[in-house]
C-alpha cells in the first residue's frame, strides 16, 4: 500500500467512526465514500494544476474536496473553512491523525472570515462543492482570492441558469468565467465551473 492509499484508508475509517456519532455525511458505505467523496474531490485536478498554492476549501464539511487534494498534492497550503463546530472538530482531528502539514481548520462563515486581513485576498485558489447556489458561492469565494486567483465550484450537471443569474455578482466582485467542464464521477455528471478574479 502506498502512503497515499494508506492516508485515504485511515481517512475513510475515521470518517465512518465519527459519522456514527456526529452525522458528518449522508454517504456511509465505504465504496460510495470512495467514489462520491474521494474521487469527486480529485476531479478538480482536471481543471487546475495544484502544486504549492495557497488553497481555501469553503464549507469543507467532512473535508471535501480539500483533504483528498492535500493527500495527493502535499505541497499545497490549505485552509478548511466551515461554520459547524462538530465538523471543525472532525477536521482538526483528521489533520492530526493523518499528520498533514500546512493545513488549518477554521470555524466561521466565509463571508465573515474574508473581512479579516489574514484571510481576505490571501488565496491563490478557492474551492467549494455544492453548498449554495452559484451567485452566493461567488460572494463567499471571490473576496478570499488574490487578483489572478481562481475559484473552482463543483456543481450539478445543469448549471447554466445559475451562471446566468450570477452576472451582477461577477461584475461587482471582479470575476470572469474561464471554463465550464463536465466530468463524470460514479456515473453522475457534474460541472466544474472555473472563475478567475480579475
C-alpha positions as CSV (number, residue, x, y, z in Angstrom):
1,X,0.0,0.0,0.0
2,X,1.4,3.4,-1.0
3,X,1.5,6.3,1.5
4,X,-1.4,8.0,-0.4
5,X,-3.5,4.8,-0.2
6,X,-2.8,4.4,3.5
7,X,-3.8,8.0,4.2
8,X,-7.1,7.6,2.2
9,X,-7.8,4.3,4.1
10,X,-7.2,6.0,7.5
11,X,-9.4,8.9,6.5
12,X,-12.1,6.5,5.4
13,X,-12.0,4.7,8.7
14,X,-12.1,7.8,10.8
15,X,-14.9,9.3,8.8
16,X,-17.0,6.1,9.3
17,X,-16.3,6.1,13.0
18,X,-17.0,9.8,13.6
19,X,-20.1,9.7,11.3
20,X,-21.8,7.2,13.7
21,X,-21.8,9.9,16.4
22,X,-21.8,13.2,14.5
23,X,-23.6,12.6,11.2
24,X,-20.9,14.3,9.0
25,X,-22.1,12.8,5.7
26,X,-25.2,11.1,4.4
27,X,-23.0,8.7,2.4
28,X,-21.9,5.9,4.7
29,X,-20.9,2.8,2.6
30,X,-17.1,2.7,2.1
31,X,-17.4,2.1,-1.6
32,X,-19.7,5.1,-2.0
33,X,-17.5,7.3,0.1
34,X,-14.5,6.5,-2.2
35,X,-16.5,7.4,-5.3
36,X,-18.8,10.2,-4.2
37,X,-16.3,12.0,-1.8
38,X,-12.7,10.9,-2.7
39,X,-13.0,10.6,-6.5
40,X,-15.3,13.5,-6.8
41,X,-12.9,15.7,-4.8
42,X,-10.0,14.7,-7.1
43,X,-12.0,15.5,-10.2
44,X,-10.9,19.1,-9.6
45,X,-7.5,18.2,-10.9
46,X,-9.0,18.0,-14.4
47,X,-9.3,21.8,-14.4
48,X,-6.5,23.1,-12.2
49,X,-2.9,22.3,-11.7
50,X,-2.2,22.1,-8.0
51,X,1.4,22.5,-6.9
52,X,2.3,24.7,-4.0
53,X,-0.5,27.3,-4.0
54,X,-2.5,28.7,-1.0
55,X,-5.9,27.0,-1.2
56,X,-9.1,27.6,0.7
57,X,-11.9,25.0,0.9
58,X,-15.2,26.8,1.7
59,X,-17.9,24.9,3.6
60,X,-15.5,21.9,3.8
61,X,-17.8,19.8,5.9
62,X,-16.0,16.4,6.4
63,X,-13.0,17.7,4.4
64,X,-14.2,17.6,0.8
65,X,-12.6,18.4,-1.6
66,X,-9.7,19.8,0.5
67,X,-8.3,16.8,2.3
68,X,-8.3,14.3,-0.7
69,X,-6.5,17.0,-2.7
70,X,-3.9,17.6,0.1
71,X,-3.2,13.9,0.2
72,X,-2.3,13.7,-3.5
73,X,-0.8,17.3,-3.6
74,X,1.0,17.5,-0.2
75,X,2.8,20.8,-1.1
76,X,-0.3,22.9,-1.2
77,X,-1.0,25.1,1.9
78,X,-4.7,24.5,2.8
79,X,-7.3,26.2,4.9
80,X,-10.6,24.3,5.6
81,X,-13.5,26.6,6.5
82,X,-16.8,25.5,8.0
83,X,-19.4,27.2,10.1
84,X,-20.3,24.0,12.0
85,X,-18.3,23.3,15.1
86,X,-18.5,19.5,15.1
87,X,-17.2,19.5,11.5
88,X,-14.2,21.7,12.5
89,X,-13.6,19.3,15.4
90,X,-13.5,16.4,13.0
91,X,-11.3,18.2,10.5
92,X,-8.8,19.2,13.3
93,X,-8.7,15.5,14.4
94,X,-8.1,14.3,10.8
95,X,-5.3,16.8,10.3
96,X,-3.5,15.5,13.4
97,X,-4.4,11.8,12.6
98,X,-3.0,12.0,9.1
99,X,-0.1,14.2,10.1
100,X,-1.0,16.7,7.4
101,X,1.3,19.8,7.4
102,X,0.3,23.3,6.4
103,X,-3.4,22.6,6.9
104,X,-5.7,24.6,9.2
105,X,-9.4,24.1,10.1
106,X,-11.1,27.4,10.7
107,X,-14.5,27.8,12.3
108,X,-16.6,30.6,10.8
109,X,-18.6,31.8,7.8
110,X,-16.5,32.5,4.7
111,X,-18.1,35.9,4.1
112,X,-17.1,37.0,7.7
113,X,-13.7,35.4,7.6
114,X,-13.0,37.3,4.3
115,X,-13.2,40.6,6.2
116,X,-10.2,39.6,8.3
117,X,-6.8,40.7,6.8
118,X,-5.2,37.2,7.1
119,X,-8.0,35.6,5.0
120,X,-9.3,38.3,2.7
121,X,-7.5,38.4,-0.7
122,X,-4.9,35.9,0.5
123,X,-5.6,32.7,-1.5
124,X,-4.5,31.5,-5.0
125,X,-7.3,29.0,-5.2
126,X,-10.8,28.7,-3.6
127,X,-12.8,25.5,-3.8
128,X,-16.5,24.8,-2.9
129,X,-18.7,21.8,-3.5
130,X,-22.5,22.1,-3.9
131,X,-23.0,24.2,-0.7
132,X,-25.1,27.0,-2.2
133,X,-26.3,28.5,-5.5
134,X,-23.6,29.9,-7.7
135,X,-24.3,33.6,-7.1
136,X,-23.9,33.0,-3.3
137,X,-20.7,30.9,-3.8
138,X,-19.2,33.9,-5.7
139,X,-19.9,36.1,-2.6
140,X,-18.2,33.6,-0.4
141,X,-15.2,32.8,-2.6
142,X,-14.1,35.9,-4.6
143,X,-13.3,38.1,-1.6
144,X,-10.9,35.4,-0.3
145,X,-8.9,35.4,-3.6
146,X,-5.9,37.4,-4.6
147,X,-6.1,39.1,-8.0
148,X,-5.5,36.4,-10.6
149,X,-6.7,33.8,-8.2
150,X,-9.0,31.0,-9.3
151,X,-12.3,29.7,-7.8
152,X,-13.5,26.2,-8.8
153,X,-17.1,25.4,-8.0
154,X,-18.3,21.8,-8.1
155,X,-21.9,21.9,-9.3
156,X,-24.6,19.7,-10.7
157,X,-24.7,18.9,-14.4
158,X,-27.1,21.7,-15.4
159,X,-25.5,24.9,-14.1
160,X,-26.3,27.3,-17.0
161,X,-29.2,29.0,-15.2
162,X,-27.3,29.7,-12.0
163,X,-24.4,31.1,-14.1
164,X,-26.9,33.3,-15.9
165,X,-28.2,34.6,-12.6
166,X,-24.7,35.5,-11.5
167,X,-23.9,38.3,-13.9
168,X,-24.3,41.0,-11.2
169,X,-22.0,39.2,-8.7
170,X,-19.4,38.5,-11.3
171,X,-19.3,42.2,-12.3
172,X,-19.3,43.5,-8.8
173,X,-16.7,41.1,-7.4
174,X,-14.4,41.1,-10.5
175,X,-15.0,37.5,-11.5
176,X,-14.7,36.1,-15.0
177,X,-15.8,32.6,-16.0
178,X,-12.9,30.9,-17.7
179,X,-14.2,27.3,-18.1
180,X,-17.1,25.0,-17.5
181,X,-16.1,21.4,-17.7
182,X,-18.4,18.4,-17.4
183,X,-17.0,15.4,-15.5
184,X,-18.4,12.0,-14.8
185,X,-17.8,10.5,-11.3
186,X,-19.5,7.3,-10.4
187,X,-21.9,7.6,-13.3
188,X,-23.0,11.1,-12.2
189,X,-22.3,14.1,-14.5
190,X,-21.0,17.2,-12.6
191,X,-20.0,20.7,-13.8
192,X,-16.7,22.2,-12.7
193,X,-17.0,26.0,-13.0
194,X,-13.7,27.9,-13.1
195,X,-13.8,31.6,-12.3
196,X,-10.8,33.9,-12.3
197,X,-10.6,37.0,-10.1
198,X,-9.6,39.8,-12.5
